[in-house]
Amino acid sequence: MRLALGALLLALASLGPAKAAQYSTIDAAEIERLLGGTEQEKAVATFYLGGALDALSMTNTMMAEQGTPLYCPSAEEDLQPGTVAPRLLEHIAELRRKPRARDALQQLTTSTILLVLLTIDYPCELGDGEGLLPSP
């Protein structure tokens, strides 16, 4: 684990400050490019998705404590970058096939697309069998 983290940090450091700053937000086209790129680019994408998933998980936990979670995966779900990345790429491809969504993709961050994907894939049920919570 330490070796993998060290290798990732070296990969990010080798990008230089200007290059690393460009990855503060990543749009659909960029995450597709990174996930399909070199091992170094895949490492950057995985690191980015890990941070996005952590932030969404923390937000979801806080919202769940207030009774309105954003998404509700089962306990068995493995929401890690490696398992989420293929589904994210599929979702982006689906959006590209829809004219209105395709235009919006240029302005949406990967984190936003990921949130929508999680709410679609893991909807929350209301108590007492009343159905599903509406998607945000």
N, CA, C and O atoms as a GROMACS GRO file, in nm:
protein
  544
    1MET      N    1   0.082  -0.119   0.000
    1MET     CA    2   0.000   0.000   0.000
    1MET      C    3   0.087   0.125   0.000
    1MET      O    4   0.063   0.218  -0.078
    2ARG      N    5   0.187   0.128   0.088
    2ARG     CA    6   0.275   0.245   0.093
    2ARG      C    7   0.349   0.264  -0.038
    2ARG      O    8   0.368   0.376  -0.084
    3LEU      N    9   0.390   0.153  -0.099
    3LEU     CA   10   0.461   0.159  -0.226
    3LEU      C   11   0.370   0.217  -0.334
    3LEU      O   12   0.414   0.300  -0.414
    4ALA      N   13   0.246   0.175  -0.336
    4ALA     CA   14   0.151   0.225  -0.436
    4ALA      C   15   0.126   0.373  -0.415
    4ALA      O   16   0.122   0.450  -0.512
    5LEU      N   17   0.109   0.415  -0.290
    5LEU     CA   18   0.087   0.556  -0.261
    5LEU      C   19   0.209   0.638  -0.299
    5LEU      O   20   0.196   0.748  -0.354
    6GLY      N   21   0.327   0.586  -0.269
    6GLY     CA   22   0.450   0.655  -0.306
    6GLY      C   23   0.464   0.672  -0.456
    6GLY      O   24   0.505   0.777  -0.504
    7ALA      N   25   0.430   0.566  -0.530
    7ALA     CA   26   0.437   0.573  -0.676
    7ALA      C   27   0.339   0.675  -0.730
    7ALA      O   28   0.370   0.748  -0.825
    8LEU      N   29   0.220   0.680  -0.671
    8LEU     CA   30   0.120   0.776  -0.715
    8LEU      C   31   0.167   0.919  -0.687
    8LEU      O   32   0.153   1.007  -0.771
    9LEU      N   33   0.222   0.941  -0.569
    9LEU     CA   34   0.271   1.074  -0.536
    9LEU      C   35   0.384   1.116  -0.628
    9LEU      O   36   0.393   1.232  -0.668
   10LEU      N   37   0.470   1.023  -0.663
   10LEU     CA   38   0.577   1.053  -0.759
   10LEU      C   39   0.519   1.087  -0.896
   10LEU      O   40   0.568   1.178  -0.963
   11ALA      N   41   0.417   1.014  -0.936
   11ALA     CA   42   0.353   1.042  -1.066
   11ALA      C   43   0.293   1.181  -1.066
   11ALA      O   44   0.308   1.254  -1.164
   12LEU      N   45   0.226   1.218  -0.958
   12LEU     CA   46   0.166   1.351  -0.950
   12LEU      C   47   0.273   1.459  -0.943
   12LEU      O   48   0.260   1.564  -1.006
   13ALA      N   49   0.379   1.433  -0.867
   13ALA     CA   50   0.487   1.531  -0.855
   13ALA      C   51   0.555   1.554  -0.988
   13ALA      O   52   0.597   1.666  -1.018
   14SER      N   53   0.567   1.450  -1.068
   14SER     CA   54   0.635   1.464  -1.196
   14SER      C   55   0.555   1.549  -1.294
   14SER      O   56   0.608   1.595  -1.395
   15LEU      N   57   0.428   1.569  -1.264
   15LEU     CA   58   0.346   1.654  -1.351
   15LEU      C   59   0.384   1.801  -1.338
   15LEU      O   60   0.364   1.879  -1.431
   16GLY      N   61   0.438   1.839  -1.223
   16GLY     CA   62   0.472   1.978  -1.198
   16GLY      C   63   0.351   2.053  -1.148
   16GLY      O   64   0.238   2.010  -1.171
   17PRO      N   65   0.372   2.166  -1.079
   17PRO     CA   66   0.261   2.240  -1.018
   17PRO      C   67   0.157   2.287  -1.119
   17PRO      O   68   0.037   2.278  -1.092
   18ALA      N   69   0.200   2.338  -1.234
   18ALA     CA   70   0.104   2.389  -1.332
   18ALA      C   71   0.016   2.276  -1.387
   18ALA      O   72  -0.105   2.293  -1.401
   19LYS      N   73   0.078   2.164  -1.417
   19LYS     CA   74   0.004   2.050  -1.472
   19LYS      C   75  -0.089   1.992  -1.366
   19LYS      O   76  -0.203   1.958  -1.396
   20ALA      N   77  -0.042   1.980  -1.242
   20ALA     CA   78  -0.124   1.925  -1.134
   20ALA      C   79  -0.244   2.016  -1.106
   20ALA      O   80  -0.352   1.966  -1.075
   21ALA      N   81  -0.227   2.147  -1.116
   21ALA     CA   82  -0.336   2.240  -1.090
   21ALA      C   83  -0.449   2.223  -1.190
   21ALA      O   84  -0.565   2.249  -1.157
   22GLN      N   85  -0.419   2.181  -1.311
   22GLN     CA   86  -0.524   2.164  -1.410
   22GLN      C   87  -0.618   2.051  -1.373
   22GLN      O   88  -0.728   2.043  -1.426
   23TYR      N   89  -0.577   1.963  -1.282
   23TYR     CA   90  -0.660   1.852  -1.241
   23TYR      C   91  -0.743   1.882  -1.117
   23TYR      O   92  -0.796   1.790  -1.055
   24SER      N   93  -0.756   2.010  -1.078
   24SER     CA   94  -0.840   2.043  -0.963
   24SER      C   95  -0.986   2.012  -0.995
   24SER      O   96  -1.060   1.970  -0.906
   25THR      N   97  -1.028   2.033  -1.118
   25THR     CA   98  -1.157   1.986  -1.166
   25THR      C   99  -1.135   1.923  -1.303
   25THR      O  100  -1.055   1.973  -1.383
   26ILE      N  101  -1.205   1.815  -1.328
   26ILE     CA  102  -1.188   1.742  -1.453
   26ILE      C  103  -1.324   1.722  -1.515
   26ILE      O  104  -1.418   1.679  -1.448
   27ASP      N  105  -1.336   1.755  -1.644
   27ASP     CA  106  -1.464   1.735  -1.712
   27ASP      C  107  -1.470   1.595  -1.773
   27ASP      O  108  -1.375   1.518  -1.761
   28ALA      N  109  -1.581   1.564  -1.837
   28ALA     CA  110  -1.605   1.430  -1.891
   28ALA      C  111  -1.498   1.390  -1.992
   28ALA      O  112  -1.446   1.279  -1.986
   29ALA      N  113  -1.465   1.479  -2.084
   29ALA     CA  114  -1.367   1.446  -2.187
   29ALA      C  115  -1.230   1.417  -2.125
   29ALA      O  116  -1.159   1.328  -2.170
   30GLU      N  117  -1.195   1.492  -2.023
   30GLU     CA  118  -1.064   1.474  -1.961
   30GLU      C  119  -1.056   1.344  -1.881
   30GLU      O  120  -0.954   1.276  -1.885
   31ILE      N  121  -1.163   1.308  -1.808
   31ILE     CA  122  -1.158   1.182  -1.733
   31ILE      C  123  -1.154   1.064  -1.828
   31ILE      O  124  -1.087   0.964  -1.801
   32GLU      N  125  -1.224   1.075  -1.941
   32GLU     CA  126  -1.217   0.969  -2.042
   32GLU      C  127  -1.075   0.955  -2.096
   32GLU      O  128  -1.024   0.844  -2.111
   33ARG      N  129  -1.012   1.068  -2.125
   33ARG     CA  130  -0.875   1.067  -2.177
   33ARG      C  131  -0.779   1.008  -2.077
   33ARG      O  132  -0.694   0.926  -2.111
   34LEU      N  133  -0.790   1.050  -1.952
   34LEU     CA  134  -0.700   1.002  -1.848
   34LEU      C  135  -0.717   0.852  -1.823
   34LEU      O  136  -0.619   0.779  -1.812
   35LEU      N  137  -0.842   0.807  -1.813
   35LEU     CA  138  -0.867   0.665  -1.788
   35LEU      C  139  -0.823   0.576  -1.903
   35LEU      O  140  -0.794   0.458  -1.884
   36GLY      N  141  -0.817   0.632  -2.023
   36GLY     CA  142  -0.772   0.556  -2.139
   36GLY      C  143  -0.627   0.582  -2.175
   36GLY      O  144  -0.579   0.536  -2.278
   37GLY      N  145  -0.558   0.658  -2.091
   37GLY     CA  146  -0.422   0.700  -2.124
   37GLY      C  147  -0.313   0.610  -2.069
   37GLY      O  148  -0.333   0.491  -2.048
   38THR      N  149  -0.199   0.671  -2.048
   38THR     CA  150  -0.081   0.601  -1.995
   38THR      C  151  -0.106   0.557  -1.851
   38THR      O  152  -0.205   0.598  -1.789
   39GLU      N  153  -0.017   0.476  -1.799
   39GLU     CA  154  -0.032   0.432  -1.659
   39GLU      C  155  -0.029   0.552  -1.565
   39GLU      O  156  -0.102   0.555  -1.466
   40GLN      N  157   0.055   0.650  -1.595
   40GLN     CA  158   0.063   0.770  -1.513
   40GLN      C  159  -0.070   0.846  -1.518
   40GLN      O  160  -0.118   0.893  -1.414
   41GLU      N  161  -0.130   0.859  -1.635
   41GLU     CA  162  -0.258   0.928  -1.648
   41GLU      C  163  -0.370   0.850  -1.578
   41GLU      O  164  -0.457   0.911  -1.515
   42LYS      N  165  -0.367   0.718  -1.588
   42LYS     CA  166  -0.466   0.636  -1.517
   42LYS      C  167  -0.452   0.654  -1.366
   42LYS      O  168  -0.552   0.657  -1.294
   43ALA      N  169  -0.328   0.666  -1.318
   43ALA     CA  170  -0.305   0.689  -1.175
   43ALA      C  171  -0.363   0.823  -1.131
   43ALA      O  172  -0.422   0.833  -1.023
   44VAL      N  173  -0.347   0.926  -1.214
   44VAL     CA  174  -0.404   1.057  -1.183
   44VAL      C  175  -0.556   1.047  -1.178
   44VAL      O  176  -0.619   1.101  -1.087
   45ALA      N  177  -0.616   0.978  -1.276
   45ALA     CA  178  -0.762   0.963  -1.280
   45ALA      C  179  -0.812   0.887  -1.158
   45ALA      O  180  -0.913   0.924  -1.099
   46THR      N  181  -0.742   0.781  -1.121
   46THR     CA  182  -0.781   0.701  -1.004
   46THR      C  183  -0.772   0.784  -0.877
   46THR      O  184  -0.860   0.777  -0.791
   47PHE      N  185  -0.665   0.862  -0.864
   47PHE     CA  186  -0.648   0.950  -0.749
   47PHE      C  187  -0.761   1.052  -0.744
   47PHE      O  188  -0.818   1.075  -0.637
   48TYR      N  189  -0.793   1.113  -0.856
   48TYR     CA  190  -0.900   1.212  -0.864
   48TYR      C  191  -1.034   1.149  -0.826
   48TYR      O  192  -1.109   1.205  -0.746
   49LEU      N  193  -1.065   1.033  -0.885
   49LEU     CA  194  -1.192   0.966  -0.854
   49LEU      C  195  -1.200   0.926  -0.707
   49LEU      O  196  -1.306   0.933  -0.646
   50GLY      N  197  -1.088   0.885  -0.650
   50GLY     CA  198  -1.085   0.852  -0.508
   50GLY      C  199  -1.122   0.971  -0.422
   50GLY      O  200  -1.200   0.959  -0.328
   51GLY      N  201  -1.067   1.087  -0.455
   51GLY     CA  202  -1.100   1.209  -0.381
   51GLY      C  203  -1.245   1.248  -0.399
   51GLY      O  204  -1.312   1.288  -0.303
   52ALA      N  205  -1.294   1.237  -0.522
   52ALA     CA  206  -1.435   1.271  -0.549
   52ALA      C  207  -1.528   1.177  -0.474
   52ALA      O  208  -1.626   1.220  -0.415
   53LEU      N  209  -1.496   1.047  -0.476
   53LEU     CA  210  -1.578   0.950  -0.404
   53LEU      C  211  -1.576   0.974  -0.253
   53LEU      O  212  -1.678   0.962  -0.187
   54ASP      N  213  -1.460   1.009  -0.199
   54ASP     CA  214  -1.449   1.040  -0.056
   54ASP      C  215  -1.536   1.160  -0.020
   54ASP      O  216  -1.609   1.157   0.079
   55ALA      N  217  -1.529   1.265  -0.102
   55ALA     CA  218  -1.608   1.386  -0.075
   55ALA      C  219  -1.758   1.356  -0.084
   55ALA      O  220  -1.836   1.401   0.000
   56LEU      N  221  -1.797   1.279  -0.186
   56LEU     CA  222  -1.939   1.245  -0.200
   56LEU      C  223  -1.985   1.154  -0.087
   56LEU      O  224  -2.098   1.168  -0.039
   57SER      N  225  -1.901   1.063  -0.043
   57SER     CA  226  -1.935   0.975   0.068
   57SER      C  227  -1.955   1.054   0.197
   57SER      O  228  -2.050   1.029   0.272
   58MET      N  229  -1.866   1.149   0.223
   58MET     CA  230  -1.880   1.232   0.344
   58MET      C  231  -2.008   1.314   0.338
   58MET      O  232  -2.080   1.325   0.437
   59THR      N  233  -2.037   1.372   0.222
   59THR     CA  234  -2.159   1.451   0.205
   59THR      C  235  -2.281   1.362   0.222
   59THR      O  236  -2.378   1.401   0.287
   60ASN      N  237  -2.276   1.243   0.163
   60ASN     CA  238  -2.388   1.149   0.173
   60ASN      C  239  -2.412   1.109   0.319
   60ASN      O  240  -2.527   1.099   0.362
   61THR      N  241  -2.305   1.085   0.393
   61THR     CA  242  -2.318   1.049   0.534
   61THR      C  243  -2.383   1.162   0.614
   61THR      O  244  -2.471   1.137   0.696
   62MET      N  245  -2.341   1.285   0.590
   62MET     CA  246  -2.400   1.400   0.660
   62MET      C  247  -2.548   1.415   0.623
   62MET      O  248  -2.631   1.443   0.709
   63MET      N  249  -2.579   1.396   0.495
   63MET     CA  250  -2.719   1.407   0.451
   63MET      C  251  -2.802   1.293   0.510
   63MET      O  252  -2.918   1.313   0.546
   64ALA      N  253  -2.745   1.174   0.518
   64ALA     CA  254  -2.816   1.059   0.576
   64ALA      C  255  -2.848   1.083   0.723
   64ALA      O  256  -2.954   1.043   0.772
   65GLU      N  257  -2.757   1.149   0.794
   65GLU     CA  258  -2.782   1.180   0.935
   65GLU      C  259  -2.900   1.275   0.950
   65GLU      O  260  -2.964   1.277   1.055
   66GLN      N  261  -2.929   1.352   0.846
   66GLN     CA  262  -3.044   1.444   0.847
   66GLN      C  263  -3.168   1.378   0.786
   66GLN      O  264  -3.274   1.441   0.777
   67GLY      N  265  -3.154   1.252   0.744
   67GLY     CA  266  -3.268   1.179   0.691
   67GLY      C  267  -3.288   1.191   0.541
   67GLY      O  268  -3.390   1.145   0.490
   68THR      N  269  -3.193   1.251   0.470
   68THR     CA  270  -3.206   1.267   0.325
   68THR      C  271  -3.077   1.231   0.252
   68THR      O  272  -3.011   1.318   0.196
   69PRO      N  273  -3.040   1.103   0.253
   69PRO     CA  274  -2.918   1.065   0.182
   69PRO      C  275  -2.932   1.091   0.033
   69PRO      O  276  -3.042   1.090  -0.022
   70LEU      N  277  -2.820   1.112  -0.031
   70LEU     CA  278  -2.818   1.137  -0.176
   70LEU      C  279  -2.827   1.007  -0.255
   70LEU      O  280  -2.890   1.002  -0.360
   71TYR      N  281  -2.763   0.904  -0.203
   71TYR     CA  282  -2.763   0.773  -0.268
   71TYR      C  283  -2.749   0.667  -0.160
   71TYR      O  284  -2.700   0.695  -0.050
   72CYS      N  285  -2.793   0.545  -0.191
   72CYS     CA  286  -2.798   0.439  -0.089
   72CYS      C  287  -2.745   0.306  -0.142
   72CYS      O  288  -2.823   0.217  -0.176
   73PRO      N  289  -2.613   0.291  -0.148
   73PRO     CA  290  -2.559   0.162  -0.192
   73PRO      C  291  -2.577   0.056  -0.083
   73PRO      O  292  -2.585   0.089   0.035
   74SER      N  293  -2.584  -0.069  -0.124
   74SER     CA  294  -2.591  -0.176  -0.026
   74SER      C  295  -2.455  -0.187   0.043
   74SER      O  296  -2.355  -0.134  -0.005
   75ALA      N  297  -2.455  -0.256   0.155
   75ALA     CA  298  -2.330  -0.273   0.231
   75ALA      C  299  -2.225  -0.350   0.151
   75ALA      O  300  -2.105  -0.336   0.176
   76GLU      N  301  -2.270  -0.431   0.056
   76GLU     CA  302  -2.177  -0.511  -0.023
   76GLU      C  303  -2.112  -0.434  -0.138
   76GLU      O  304  -2.015  -0.482  -0.196
   77GLU      N  305  -2.163  -0.317  -0.170
   77GLU     CA  306  -2.109  -0.241  -0.283
   77GLU      C  307  -1.967  -0.194  -0.255
   77GLU      O  308  -1.934  -0.152  -0.144
   78ASP      N  309  -1.884  -0.202  -0.357
   78ASP     CA  310  -1.745  -0.160  -0.348
   78ASP      C  311  -1.730  -0.031  -0.428
   78ASP      O  312  -1.695  -0.035  -0.546
   79LEU      N  313  -1.756   0.081  -0.364
   79LEU     CA  314  -1.748   0.209  -0.434
   79LEU      C  315  -1.606   0.264  -0.427
   79LEU      O  316  -1.577   0.360  -0.356
   80GLN      N  317  -1.518   0.200  -0.502
   80GLN     CA  318  -1.379   0.239  -0.513
   80GLN      C  319  -1.354   0.287  -0.656
   80GLN      O  320  -1.428   0.249  -0.746
   81PRO      N  321  -1.252   0.369  -0.677
   81PRO     CA  322  -1.226   0.420  -0.812
   81PRO      C  323  -1.219   0.312  -0.920
   81PRO      O  324  -1.273   0.331  -1.029
   82GLY      N  325  -1.156   0.201  -0.890
   82GLY     CA  326  -1.141   0.096  -0.990
   82GLY      C  327  -1.272   0.030  -1.030
   82GLY      O  328  -1.286  -0.014  -1.144
   83THR      N  329  -1.366   0.025  -0.938
   83THR     CA  330  -1.496  -0.036  -0.970
   83THR      C  331  -1.595   0.065  -1.025
   83THR      O  332  -1.686   0.029  -1.099
   84VAL      N  333  -1.577   0.191  -0.990
   84VAL     CA  334  -1.669   0.296  -1.035
   84VAL      C  335  -1.630   0.349  -1.173
   84VAL      O  336  -1.718   0.388  -1.251
   85ALA      N  337  -1.501   0.350  -1.204
   85ALA     CA  338  -1.454   0.409  -1.330
   85ALA      C  339  -1.521   0.351  -1.455
   85ALA      O  340  -1.563   0.428  -1.541
   86PRO      N  341  -1.532   0.218  -1.468
   86PRO     CA  342  -1.598   0.165  -1.589
   86PRO      C  343  -1.744   0.209  -1.601
   86PRO      O  344  -1.791   0.240  -1.711
   87ARG      N  345  -1.814   0.212  -1.490
   87ARG     CA  346  -1.955   0.256  -1.493
   87ARG      C  347  -1.963   0.405  -1.526
   87ARG      O  348  -2.054   0.448  -1.598
   88LEU      N  349  -1.870   0.484  -1.475
   88LEU     CA  350  -1.866   0.627  -1.507
   88LEU      C  351  -1.846   0.648  -1.656
   88LEU      O  352  -1.913   0.731  -1.717
   89LEU      N  353  -1.754   0.573  -1.715
   89LEU     CA  354  -1.730   0.584  -1.859
   89LEU      C  355  -1.854   0.544  -1.939
   89LEU      O  356  -1.885   0.606  -2.040
   90GLU      N  357  -1.925   0.440  -1.894
   90GLU     CA  358  -2.050   0.399  -1.960
   90GLU      C  359  -2.153   0.510  -1.951
   90GLU      O  360  -2.222   0.540  -2.049
   91HIS      N  361  -2.164   0.571  -1.834
   91HIS     CA  362  -2.262   0.678  -1.813
   91HIS      C  363  -2.230   0.799  -1.903
   91HIS      O  364  -2.321   0.857  -1.962
   92ILE      N  365  -2.105   0.835  -1.912
   92ILE     CA  366  -2.066   0.947  -1.999
   92ILE      C  367  -2.100   0.913  -2.144
   92ILE      O  368  -2.149   1.000  -2.217
   93ALA      N  369  -2.074   0.790  -2.186
   93ALA     CA  370  -2.108   0.747  -2.323
   93ALA      C  371  -2.259   0.756  -2.347
   93ALA      O  372  -2.302   0.798  -2.454
   94GLU      N  373  -2.338   0.718  -2.247
   94GLU     CA  374  -2.484   0.730  -2.258
   94GLU      C  375  -2.525   0.876  -2.274
   94GLU      O  376  -2.610   0.910  -2.356
   95LEU      N  377  -2.463   0.963  -2.196
   95LEU     CA  378  -2.496   1.106  -2.204
   95LEU      C  379  -2.458   1.164  -2.340
   95LEU      O  380  -2.529   1.251  -2.392
   96ARG      N  381  -2.349   1.119  -2.397
   96ARG     CA  382  -2.306   1.168  -2.529
   96ARG      C  383  -2.407   1.135  -2.638
   96ARG      O  384  -2.412   1.204  -2.740
   97ARG      N  385  -2.486   1.031  -2.619
   97ARG     CA  386  -2.586   0.992  -2.719
   97ARG      C  387  -2.712   1.079  -2.713
   97ARG      O  388  -2.796   1.072  -2.803
   98LYS      N  389  -2.725   1.159  -2.609
   98LYS     CA  390  -2.842   1.246  -2.593
   98LYS      C  391  -2.800   1.389  -2.623
   98LYS      O  392  -2.714   1.444  -2.554
   99PRO      N  393  -2.861   1.452  -2.726
   99PRO     CA  394  -2.815   1.585  -2.768
   99PRO      C  395  -2.807   1.689  -2.655
   99PRO      O  396  -2.706   1.758  -2.644
  100ARG      N  397  -2.910   1.702  -2.573
  100ARG     CA  398  -2.908   1.803  -2.466
  100ARG      C  399  -2.800   1.772  -2.363
  100ARG      O  400  -2.730   1.862  -2.317
  101ALA      N  401  -2.787   1.646  -2.328
  101ALA     CA  402  -2.686   1.606  -2.230
  101ALA      C  403  -2.545   1.623  -2.287
  101ALA      O  404  -2.454   1.664  -2.215
  102ARG      N  405  -2.528   1.592  -2.414
  102ARG     CA  406  -2.396   1.603  -2.478
  102ARG      C  407  -2.346   1.747  -2.468
  102ARG      O  408  -2.228   1.769  -2.439
  103ASP      N  409  -2.433   1.845  -2.490
  103ASP     CA  410  -2.393   1.985  -2.480
  103ASP      C  411  -2.357   2.022  -2.336
  103ASP      O  412  -2.264   2.100  -2.313
  104ALA      N  413  -2.431   1.967  -2.240
  104ALA     CA  414  -2.406   1.999  -2.099
  104ALA      C  415  -2.276   1.937  -2.048
  104ALA      O  416  -2.216   1.989  -1.954
  105LEU      N  417  -2.232   1.828  -2.109
  105LEU     CA  418  -2.111   1.760  -2.063
  105LEU      C  419  -1.989   1.851  -2.061
  105LEU      O  420  -1.899   1.833  -1.979
  106GLN      N  421  -1.986   1.949  -2.149
  106GLN     CA  422  -1.870   2.039  -2.155
  106GLN      C  423  -1.861   2.127  -2.031
  106GLN      O  424  -1.755   2.181  -2.001
  107GLN      N  425  -1.972   2.142  -1.959
  107GLN     CA  426  -1.973   2.231  -1.843
  107GLN      C  427  -1.981   2.158  -1.710
  107GLN      O  428  -1.971   2.220  -1.605
  108LEU      N  429  -1.999   2.026  -1.713
  108LEU     CA  430  -2.012   1.949  -1.590
  108LEU      C  431  -1.878   1.890  -1.549
  108LEU      O  432  -1.801   1.843  -1.633
  109THR      N  433  -1.852   1.893  -1.420
  109THR     CA  434  -1.731   1.828  -1.370
  109THR      C  435  -1.756   1.678  -1.355
  109THR      O  436  -1.871   1.633  -1.348
  110THR      N  437  -1.649   1.604  -1.351
  110THR     CA  438  -1.660   1.460  -1.328
  110THR      C  439  -1.731   1.432  -1.196
  110THR      O  440  -1.808   1.336  -1.187
  111SER      N  441  -1.706   1.512  -1.095
  111SER     CA  442  -1.770   1.492  -0.965
  111SER      C  443  -1.921   1.505  -0.974
  111SER      O  444  -1.994   1.429  -0.911
  112THR      N  445  -1.968   1.599  -1.052
  112THR     CA  446  -2.112   1.617  -1.071
  112THR      C  447  -2.170   1.498  -1.145
  112THR      O  448  -2.275   1.446  -1.106
  113ILE      N  449  -2.104   1.454  -1.249
  113ILE     CA  450  -2.151   1.338  -1.325
  113ILE      C  451  -2.151   1.215  -1.235
  113ILE      O  452  -2.243   1.133  -1.241
  114LEU      N  453  -2.049   1.202  -1.152
  114LEU     CA  454  -2.039   1.089  -1.060
  114LEU      C  455  -2.154   1.091  -0.959
  114LEU      O  456  -2.211   0.986  -0.928
  115LEU      N  457  -2.189   1.207  -0.908
  115LEU     CA  458  -2.301   1.218  -0.814
  115LEU      C  459  -2.431   1.174  -0.880
  115LEU      O  460  -2.508   1.099  -0.820
  116VAL      N  461  -2.455   1.220  -1.002
  116VAL     CA  462  -2.577   1.180  -1.073
  116VAL      C  463  -2.577   1.028  -1.094
  116VAL      O  464  -2.680   0.964  -1.074
  117LEU      N  465  -2.464   0.973  -1.133
  117LEU     CA  466  -2.454   0.828  -1.153
  117LEU      C  467  -2.487   0.753  -1.025
  117LEU      O  468  -2.562   0.655  -1.029
  118LEU      N  469  -2.432   0.797  -0.912
  118LEU     CA  470  -2.458   0.729  -0.785
  118LEU      C  471  -2.605   0.736  -0.745
  118LEU      O  472  -2.660   0.640  -0.692
  119THR      N  473  -2.669   0.851  -0.770
  119THR     CA  474  -2.811   0.862  -0.735
  119THR      C  475  -2.898   0.775  -0.825
  119THR      O  476  -3.003   0.727  -0.782
  120ILE      N  477  -2.855   0.755  -0.949
  120ILE     CA  478  -2.930   0.668  -1.041
  120ILE      C  479  -2.909   0.521  -1.005
  120ILE      O  480  -3.004   0.444  -0.996
  121ASP      N  481  -2.783   0.484  -0.984
  121ASP     CA  482  -2.750   0.344  -0.957
  121ASP      C  483  -2.790   0.297  -0.817
  121ASP      O  484  -2.816   0.178  -0.797
  122TYR      N  485  -2.795   0.388  -0.722
  122TYR     CA  486  -2.824   0.351  -0.583
  122TYR      C  487  -2.933   0.441  -0.524
  122TYR      O  488  -2.906   0.518  -0.431
  123PRO      N  489  -3.055   0.431  -0.576
  123PRO     CA  490  -3.163   0.515  -0.522
  123PRO      C  491  -3.195   0.475  -0.378
  123PRO      O  492  -3.171   0.362  -0.336
  124CYS      N  493  -3.250   0.568  -0.304
  124CYS     CA  494  -3.284   0.545  -0.164
  124CYS      C  495  -3.434   0.518  -0.151
  124CYS      O  496  -3.516   0.584  -0.215
  125GLU      N  497  -3.467   0.420  -0.068
  125GLU     CA  498  -3.607   0.390  -0.042
  125GLU      C  499  -3.655   0.468   0.079
  125GLU      O  500  -3.582   0.488   0.176
  126LEU      N  501  -3.780   0.513   0.070
  126LEU     CA  502  -3.842   0.580   0.184
  126LEU      C  503  -3.879   0.476   0.288
  126LEU      O  504  -3.891   0.358   0.256
  127GLY      N  505  -3.897   0.518   0.411
  127GLY     CA  506  -3.940   0.427   0.516
  127GLY      C  507  -4.082   0.377   0.490
  127GLY      O  508  -4.156   0.440   0.415
  128ASP      N  509  -4.118   0.267   0.550
  128ASP     CA  510  -4.252   0.210   0.542
  128ASP      C  511  -4.292   0.170   0.401
  128ASP      O  512  -4.411   0.169   0.370
  129GLY      N  513  -4.196   0.137   0.316
  129GLY     CA  514  -4.228   0.089   0.181
  129GLY      C  515  -4.298   0.191   0.095
  129GLY      O  516  -4.377   0.154   0.008
  130GLU      N  517  -4.274   0.320   0.117
  130GLU     CA  518  -4.341   0.426   0.044
  130GLU      C  519  -4.280   0.455  -0.092
  130GLU      O  520  -4.325   0.548  -0.160
  131GLY      N  521  -4.182   0.382  -0.135
  131GLY     CA  522  -4.120   0.406  -0.265
  131GLY      C  523  -3.981   0.460  -0.251
  131GLY      O  524  -3.914   0.440  -0.150
  132LEU      N  525  -3.937   0.529  -0.354
  132LEU     CA  526  -3.801   0.581  -0.359
  132LEU      C  527  -3.799   0.729  -0.329
  132LEU      O  528  -3.893   0.801  -0.360
  133LEU      N  529  -3.690   0.773  -0.268
  133LEU     CA  530  -3.669   0.916  -0.253
  133LEU      C  531  -3.644   0.975  -0.391
  133LEU      O  532  -3.580   0.909  -0.473
  134PRO      N  533  -3.690   1.095  -0.419
  134PRO     CA  534  -3.662   1.154  -0.550
  134PRO      C  535  -3.514   1.180  -0.566
  134PRO      O  536  -3.446   1.215  -0.469
  135SER      N  537  -3.465   1.164  -0.687
  135SER     CA  538  -3.325   1.194  -0.716
  135SER      C  539  -3.302   1.343  -0.698
  135SER      O  540  -3.389   1.424  -0.731
  136PRO      N  541  -3.183   1.382  -0.646
  136PRO     CA  542  -3.156   1.525  -0.630
  136PRO      C  543  -3.144   1.595  -0.763
  136PRO      O  544  -3.122   1.716  -0.768
   0.00000   0.00000   0.00000
